Amino acid sequence: MLQIMQKLASRMGLTMTRCPVCGVITDNIHNSLCPACADEIQPRTGGYCPQCGIMFGTNEDPPTHCAQCRHEPPPWDTLHFYGQYTGRLRDLILSYKFNNGFGRTHLLADMACRAFKGNNARIPDIIIPVPLHTRRLLWRGFNQSKELARILGEKLDRPVLANGLIRTRHTLPQTRLGLAERQVNIKGAFAADSNKVKDMVALVVDDVYTTGSTLNECTRTLKRAGAAGVDILVLARAQQ
């Protein structure tokens, strides 16, 4: 009976949907991406530095620490990311954040979870989203990092501390600034409650890693508050 109903629904076009990236009609209701977009938006599995995510070579090359991270690694312990911030993955993330794309949360959270589990990552004690200042939250309507973290917490059966980090002041959008300006702009912009994070391994969740200034500041804030370890999970890693 179920198969008959599925065939009938297919004939009536009830299983069709639009690809959230390119808008083409597709019957791939499992993840809603059309075949072309699904083929391009594949996880990066090799040819990158596992500490900072900088990419080199091909996807078939093994992950290898870059010279910069061997000499002066970032403050977090491990970085996980799904793919490079370019092409259709970039389009999908931008549409999610700025074009009423809240309905894409589950699709992107699935990608984040796939990236995390694909690295045989350690399971965190707590999951913490990168926070938005209240002013920007009111303008955007939702915090994309918080929504991704919420679903990830369900998938990993781990508690999500929505206020594990808080914004202590409003800052200029990082996308408008250069590297040195970003570091100054974000310095001292976060606070963490040591009663909530002390001796905990935290997984910090964000959508995009560009220069790393925000994630650096989040990590240092958590470690100053007593976190035992900090790992980072982002959807995409931008290349400078």
C-alpha positions as CSV (number, residue, x, y, z in Angstrom):
1,M,0.0,0.0,0.0
2,L,2.8,2.4,0.9
3,Q,4.5,1.8,-2.5
4,I,1.3,2.4,-4.3
5,M,0.8,5.7,-2.5
6,Q,4.3,6.8,-3.2
7,K,3.9,6.0,-6.9
8,L,0.6,7.9,-7.0
9,A,2.1,10.9,-5.3
10,S,5.0,10.9,-7.7
11,R,2.7,10.8,-10.7
12,M,0.7,13.7,-9.3
13,G,3.9,15.7,-8.8
14,L,3.5,15.8,-5.0
15,T,7.1,14.8,-4.3
16,M,8.6,17.6,-6.5
17,T,10.4,20.5,-4.9
18,R,12.7,23.3,-5.9
19,C,16.4,23.1,-5.4
20,P,17.3,25.7,-2.7
21,V,20.4,26.8,-4.7
22,C,19.5,27.1,-8.3
23,G,15.7,26.8,-8.1
24,V,15.3,24.0,-10.6
25,I,12.4,21.6,-9.9
26,T,13.7,18.3,-8.6
27,D,12.2,15.1,-7.1
28,N,15.2,14.7,-4.7
29,I,13.1,15.2,-1.6
30,H,15.7,13.6,0.7
31,N,18.0,16.7,0.7
32,S,16.1,18.9,-1.8
33,L,19.3,19.6,-3.9
34,C,19.0,19.0,-7.6
35,P,21.6,16.4,-9.0
36,A,23.9,19.2,-10.4
37,C,24.0,21.1,-7.1
38,A,24.4,17.9,-5.0
39,D,27.3,16.8,-7.3
40,E,29.1,20.2,-6.7
41,I,28.3,20.6,-3.0
42,Q,30.5,17.7,-1.8
43,P,32.5,17.5,1.4
44,R,36.2,18.3,1.4
45,T,37.9,15.1,2.5
46,G,41.6,15.8,1.7
47,G,44.1,18.3,0.6
48,Y,43.7,20.7,3.5
49,C,45.3,21.6,6.9
50,P,43.3,19.9,9.7
51,Q,44.2,22.7,12.1
52,C,43.2,25.8,10.1
53,G,41.4,24.4,7.0
54,I,43.6,26.0,4.4
55,M,43.3,24.0,1.2
56,F,45.9,22.8,-1.3
57,G,46.3,20.1,-3.8
58,T,43.3,17.9,-4.6
59,N,40.6,16.2,-2.5
60,E,42.6,12.9,-2.9
61,D,45.6,14.3,-1.1
62,P,45.8,13.4,2.7
63,P,45.1,16.2,5.2
64,T,48.5,17.7,6.2
65,H,49.3,20.5,8.7
66,C,50.5,23.6,6.9
67,A,53.7,25.4,7.8
68,Q,51.9,28.2,9.6
69,C,50.1,25.8,11.9
70,R,53.2,23.8,12.6
71,H,55.0,27.0,13.6
72,E,52.1,28.9,15.3
73,P,48.8,27.0,15.5
74,P,45.5,28.7,16.2
75,P,44.2,28.5,19.8
76,W,41.5,25.8,19.2
77,D,42.3,22.1,19.2
78,T,40.6,20.8,16.1
79,L,38.7,22.3,13.1
80,H,35.9,20.6,11.2
81,F,34.4,22.0,8.0
82,Y,32.2,20.7,5.2
83,G,33.7,22.4,2.1
84,Q,35.2,25.5,0.5
85,Y,33.3,28.7,0.7
86,T,32.8,29.1,-3.0
87,G,30.4,28.3,-5.8
88,R,27.0,26.7,-4.9
89,L,27.9,26.1,-1.3
90,R,28.5,29.8,-0.9
91,D,25.3,30.6,-2.7
92,L,23.4,28.3,-0.4
93,I,24.8,29.8,2.8
94,L,24.3,33.4,1.7
95,S,20.7,32.5,0.7
96,Y,20.2,30.9,4.1
97,K,21.4,34.0,6.0
98,F,20.1,36.9,3.9
99,N,17.3,35.7,1.7
100,N,14.7,34.3,4.1
101,G,16.3,30.9,3.9
102,F,15.4,29.6,7.4
103,G,13.8,26.5,5.8
104,R,17.3,25.4,4.7
105,T,18.5,24.9,8.3
106,H,18.1,21.1,8.4
107,L,19.9,20.7,5.0
108,L,22.9,22.7,6.2
109,A,22.8,21.1,9.7
110,D,23.0,17.7,8.0
111,M,26.1,18.9,6.1
112,A,27.7,20.2,9.3
113,C,27.0,16.9,11.1
114,R,28.4,14.9,8.1
115,A,31.6,17.0,8.3
116,F,31.9,16.4,12.0
117,K,31.3,12.7,12.0
118,G,33.4,12.2,8.9
119,N,36.5,13.3,10.9
120,N,36.0,10.8,13.7
121,A,35.8,13.8,16.0
122,R,35.7,13.7,19.7
123,I,32.2,14.2,21.2
124,P,32.0,17.5,23.0
125,D,30.5,18.0,26.5
126,I,28.7,21.1,25.2
127,I,27.9,22.8,21.9
128,I,28.1,26.6,21.7
129,P,27.0,28.8,18.8
130,V,28.8,31.9,17.9
131,P,26.4,34.6,19.1
132,L,25.0,37.6,17.3
133,H,24.6,41.0,19.0
134,T,21.0,41.8,19.8
135,R,20.9,44.6,17.2
136,R,22.1,42.3,14.4
137,L,19.8,39.5,15.6
138,L,16.8,41.8,15.4
139,W,17.8,42.9,11.9
140,R,18.4,39.3,10.6
141,G,15.6,37.6,12.5
142,F,17.6,34.5,13.6
143,N,21.1,33.5,14.5
144,Q,22.1,30.9,11.8
145,S,24.9,29.5,14.1
146,K,22.4,28.9,16.9
147,E,20.0,27.1,14.6
148,L,22.7,24.9,13.2
149,A,23.9,24.1,16.8
150,R,20.4,23.3,18.0
151,I,20.0,20.6,15.4
152,L,23.5,19.3,15.8
153,G,22.9,19.0,19.5
154,E,19.9,16.7,18.7
155,K,21.9,14.6,16.3
156,L,24.8,14.2,18.7
157,D,22.7,14.1,21.9
158,R,24.7,16.9,23.4
159,P,23.5,19.9,25.3
160,V,23.5,23.3,23.5
161,L,24.5,26.3,25.5
162,A,22.8,29.1,23.5
163,N,24.4,31.6,25.8
164,G,27.6,29.8,26.4
165,L,29.2,32.8,24.7
166,I,27.6,36.3,24.7
167,R,28.3,39.4,22.7
168,T,29.4,42.2,25.1
169,R,29.3,44.9,22.4
170,H,28.1,45.6,18.9
171,T,30.8,45.4,16.2
172,L,31.0,46.3,12.6
173,P,30.3,43.4,10.2
174,Q,33.6,41.5,9.7
175,T,32.9,41.2,6.0
176,R,33.6,44.9,5.6
177,L,37.1,44.8,7.2
178,G,40.6,43.5,6.4
179,L,42.4,41.0,8.5
180,A,44.1,43.5,10.9
181,E,40.9,45.5,11.2
182,R,38.9,42.3,12.0
183,Q,41.2,41.4,14.8
184,V,40.8,44.8,16.4
185,N,37.1,44.9,15.7
186,I,36.3,41.6,17.4
187,K,38.8,41.8,20.4
188,G,37.0,41.7,23.7
189,A,33.6,41.3,22.0
190,F,32.7,38.1,23.8
191,A,32.3,36.8,27.4
192,A,31.8,33.4,28.8
193,D,30.4,32.2,32.2
194,S,33.1,30.0,33.9
195,N,30.3,28.2,35.9
196,K,28.9,26.9,32.6
197,V,32.1,26.1,30.6
198,K,34.8,25.3,33.2
199,D,36.4,21.8,32.6
200,M,34.1,21.3,29.6
201,V,35.1,20.3,26.0
202,A,33.2,22.8,23.9
203,L,32.3,22.6,20.2
204,V,31.9,26.1,18.8
205,V,29.6,26.2,15.8
206,D,29.5,28.9,13.0
207,D,28.6,29.1,9.4
208,V,31.8,30.4,7.7
209,Y,35.5,30.6,8.6
210,T,37.0,33.5,6.7
211,T,40.1,34.9,8.5
212,G,39.5,33.1,11.8
213,S,39.4,36.4,13.9
214,T,36.0,35.7,15.3
215,L,36.7,32.0,16.1
216,N,40.1,32.9,17.6
217,E,38.4,35.4,20.0
218,C,35.7,32.9,20.9
219,T,38.2,30.2,21.6
220,R,40.4,32.4,23.8
221,T,37.3,33.6,25.7
222,L,36.2,30.1,26.5
223,K,39.7,28.9,27.5
224,R,40.1,32.0,29.8
225,A,36.8,30.9,31.4
226,G,38.3,27.4,32.1
227,A,37.1,25.3,29.1
228,A,39.2,22.1,29.0
229,G,39.2,22.1,25.2
230,V,37.7,23.9,22.2
231,D,36.9,22.4,18.8
232,I,35.5,24.4,15.9
233,L,32.8,23.3,13.4
234,V,31.9,25.4,10.4
235,L,30.0,24.8,7.2
236,A,32.6,26.4,4.9
237,R,36.2,27.6,4.9
238,A,37.0,30.6,2.8
239,Q,40.4,30.8,1.0
240,Q,42.3,34.0,1.3
